[in-house]
């Protein structure tokens, strides 16, 4: 099977369900950003500091493929077979955050991204996740999507922030607090 089909050469692509839309359609932007996020999660999974978290990061990648399939489905095509996102998927993120948070000092100010390359990858993933969330919300304003998609992306960005903090602690990297310039 060839990877190229030439069907997108005119600037359109197919949704699950068969409709063709512009590659610039907000729906394509939404699942394309989720795909970008998935690549960053893979980068985080490859960091040595996350060796004990490889399984949850792989699970997150799986859920992002599920979200991508949901976002790639033509509205009203409820009979398209695709995996489901569940509320329990959000609870997995919450439990993991709670466990990491128990090991961290209380957050008393904003934190500047950085301190170690691995930590920076987590902050980049968090920012891409927030963008995916914003685009998904904009899509939802035009065509309803599953509320769980938005909830999962919102919780995942929180998870990635806490992940960055625990990675910094484990790497003994400085967590730089933002101190606003005084007037």
N, C-alpha and C positions, 0 to 999 in steps of 0.2 A: 504494500500500500504506500503510495506516495504521500508525503506530508503536505504538499501543495496541491490545491484544487483549482486555483485561478478564479474561483467564484467571487473572491473579494477584490479582484483587480479594479472593479468599478467603484470601490469605496463603500460597499455594503457588506453585511454579514448576516448570517441566519441566527435567529433565536431558537431556543428549544420550543417546538411547536410549529416551526416552519416559516414564520414571518421574516422578511428581510428588512433590515433597517440600516441606516447610515452608521458607519463605524464611529461617527462623532456623536451618536445618540447618547443621551445621559445614562441609559441603561448599560451601554457598552462601557462608558466611563466608570460606572459603579463597579461592574464585575472586573474590569481591567485593573482598577485600583485595589480591589481585594486580591487579585492575582499578584500584584506588586507586593502587597503586604505579606502574602504567603511566602514569597521569595525571601523577604527580610526575616520572617520567622525561621526559615530554613537556615539562614545565616546565624541567627541566634542559637539554633539547635546545634550548629557545628562548633560553637565556642566551648572550649574545654571546661570553663567554669560552669557550664550548664549540663555537664555529663549526667548529673542526677535528675535533671529535668527533661531529658531527651524525650521521654514517653509523653509527657503532657504537651510539649511543644509539637510533637508529631500529631497528637490528637487535635491540637489547635489547627494545624495545617489541614487535617482532614475536614474539620468543621468549616474552614474557609473555602474548601472545594464545595462543600454542601451549600454554603452561602452563595458562591459563584453560580452554581447550578440554579438556585432559586432566583437570583437576579437575572440570569440568562433566559429565564422562561417567559415566553410570550404571555402577557396578561390574559386571563380567562381560559388558559389552557391547563385546567386543573387535572386533566387525565395524563399529563406528561409524568412519566415515572422518574422520580428523583428522590434522593435521600432527604430526610426531614431533620430540621434543627429542633431540638427539644429544650424545654426549660431546664432540664437537668444539665445540659451543656453549659448554661450560664452559671448554675450552681457549682460546677466543677471549677470554674474560674474563681468564683467567690471563695470557695474552700481553700484553693491554692493561695489566693491573696491573703486570707486570714492566717494561714500557716506561716507565710513569709513575714507578714506584718508583726507577728508575735516575736520574731527574732530581731526586729529593727527598732532603733530609737524613735521616739515620737517625732513626727514631722512638725517643725515649728516655723518653717519658712519655705518659700519656693526654692527649688534646687536647679542649678544651672546644669544643662546636659553636659556630660563628659566625665573626665576623671580617669578613664581607661577606654581603649578602643572597643572592647566588648560591651561596656556600659553604653557607649555612644550608639552602638548598633541597636540597643534596646530603645533608646530615645528616638532614633530614626523610625523604627518600626511603630512606636507609639504615635508619632506624627502622621505617618502614612495611614495608620488605623483611624485616626481622627478625620483625615481627609476622606477615607472610605465611608465613614459614618456620615459626614456632611453631604457627600454626593448621594448616598442612599436616602437620606432624609429629603433631599431635593427631588429625587426620583419619586419617592413616596408622595410628595406634594402633587405630582403629575399623574402617577399611576400607582395604586396601592401595592405595597410589598408587605411581606410578613413582618409584623412588629418585632418578632424574635430576632430578625436580622439586625435591626437597629439596636436592640437591647444587647445582643451579643457583642457587636462592635464597640458599643459604649463600655461594656464591662471589660472587654479585651484591652482597650486602651488603658484602663485603670490597672489591669494585670501587668501590662508592659511597663508601666511606671514603677510599680512595686518590684517587678523583676529587675529593673535597672538598679533600684536601691539595694536589693539583696546581693546582686552581682557586685556592686561597688564594695559592699561590706566584705564579701568573701574574697575579693581581689585585693582588699586593703587599699582601695583607691579612695582618694579624698572626695567626699561629697560636698561640693562647693555650694554654699547657701547664697542665694541672691540677696544682695544688700543694695536697695535702691539708693541712688545718689541723693544726698540731702541738699535741699535748696538753700 
